[in-house]
């Protein structure tokens, strides 16, 4: 009988240690920077691209649910006097968001994109749908994401003559986990 109690106590102790070790590996937050790009394409036209840097922050509620915010500052690849500054806010649904190892997810969110050229400025906003993958190490995470943006705002204000405009953004980032 004592052996049985000792075995049960040992099992309970092991389970507690394992769950404690798992909790120690949870790092729900990350802050980092990366390379960001936005591309505008339509059939019969050359693409129009912005590229630059971004700051990113994320929080994982669970291994399958998280949120991310990106702040980007970009320049037009052909006319460096045109700048794009904005924010993405995304809900992430996938796997591997909280623990070490591979991560893959879909995202749903909103963006705001402010263009400026001297005194002229224009603001765009809308929804976006995305996909991302990466890897979580103990202290850092590497992430690559691609988003398809709602083009209606861009089409109404800046690209009025292009009915089949597609707008996408991508980011490669490295962030510290804590």
N, C-alpha and C positions, 0 to 999 in steps of 0.2 A: 504494500500500500504506500509506504514511504517513497519507494522508487517511482511509483506512478505520480505522486505529488511533486517529486523532484523533477521528473521529466516534464510535467506540465508547467512547472515554474521556469524551467530552462527554456521551453518553447515560447512561453510568454515573454521572457527576457529577450530572446532572439528576435521575436516579432517586434518588440518595442525598439530594439536597437536598429533593426532594418528600417522601420518606418521613420525613426529619427534620422538615419542616414539619408533616406529619400527626401525628407524635409530640408536637410542641409543642402541638397543639390538644387532645390527650387530657387530660381532667381527670376522673379517675375518682371523686373524692370530692366530697360536698357537705354543708353544714351550714346549717340554716335554721329558720324558724318559720312558723306559719300558723294558719289558722282550721280548727277541727275540730268535727264534729258527729256525734251518734249518734241514730238514730231507731228507735223500736219501733212497729210497726204490725200491726194485725190487723183483719180484716173485722168491721164492726159496732162498732168502738171508735175513739175519737180517738187520734191518734198521741201518743206520749210521747217527748219530745225533750230531749237534752242538747246544749249548745254551749259552746265555749270556745277555748282556745289549745293549740297543740302545738309541740313541738320535733322536728325531723326530721334524720336523718343517713342518707346513702346511700353506697354504694360500687359501682362498675360493674367487673365482671371483664372484660367485653368490651362491644361495642356492643349486644349482644343479651341479656346476662345481668348481673343486679345484685342487690343486697340493700338493704333499707331498714329502719330502726327508727324508730318514732314514739313519743314520750312525750306523753300528753295529760292535761290538767286541765280538766274541764268542770263546768258547773252545770246543774241541772235548769231548764228554761225556765219552768216554772210554780211550782216550789217551790225558790227559791235556796238553801235550807238543805241540799238533797241534792246531794252532789258525786260526780263520777265521775273517777277517776284511773287511768291504765293505760298499757299498752305494746302496740304492734303490732310484730311482726317478720315481714317479707315477703321472699319470693324474687320478683324481677321478671324476666319473660321478654318480650322485645319487640324494638323497634328504636329507635335514636337515644339510647341510654342514656349513651354515652360522648362523642359528638362534638356540635358545635354543630348546631342545627337542631331540627326537630320530633322528638318522642319519643312513642311509643305502646307500651303494654305491658299484659300481664295479670299478676296477682300471686296467689300462693298463700302463706298464712302462718298465724300464730297470734296470738291476742290474750289479754290479761289485763285485766280491768276490775274495779276495786275501788270500790264505792259506800260512801258514809258519810253519816250523818245524826246528828250528835251522837255519842252513844256506840254507836249501832247501825252495823254494817258488814257488808257482804256482798261476796264475791268471785265473779267469773264468768270463764270461760275457754273456749277452743275454737279451731276452725279458721275460716278466712275465705278467700274467693275474691274477687278484685277486678279492676278495670280502671282504667287511668290514661292521661292524655295531658298533654303540656306542650311547653315550648320551652326549649332550652339556648342562652343567649347566651355570649359568652366568659367573663364573670365570674359570672353568675347563672343560675339555672334557675327557671322558673315551672311549677308542677305542680298538676294537679287529679286526685284519685283517688276512687273509689267502691268500697266493699267490702260484700259480703254476708256477715254473720257467722253462725256456727252458733248457733242459738237454744236448743238443748237445755238448757244450763246456766241461762239466764235463765228458761226456762219451768219448770224443776224447782224453782227457788228463789224467784223473785219474781213470776212471772206464771202461777201454777199453774192458774188457771181459763181460760186462753186457749190453746187447742190449736193454732191456726194463726198463731202469732206469727212475724213476720219482723223481723230486726234488720239494720240497715245503718249504715255509717259513711261519712263523706266528709271530705276535707281539701283545702284550697287553700293552697299553700305557696310561699314564695319562699326560695331557698337560695343561698348563695355556693358557687361551684365552685372546686376546687383540685386 
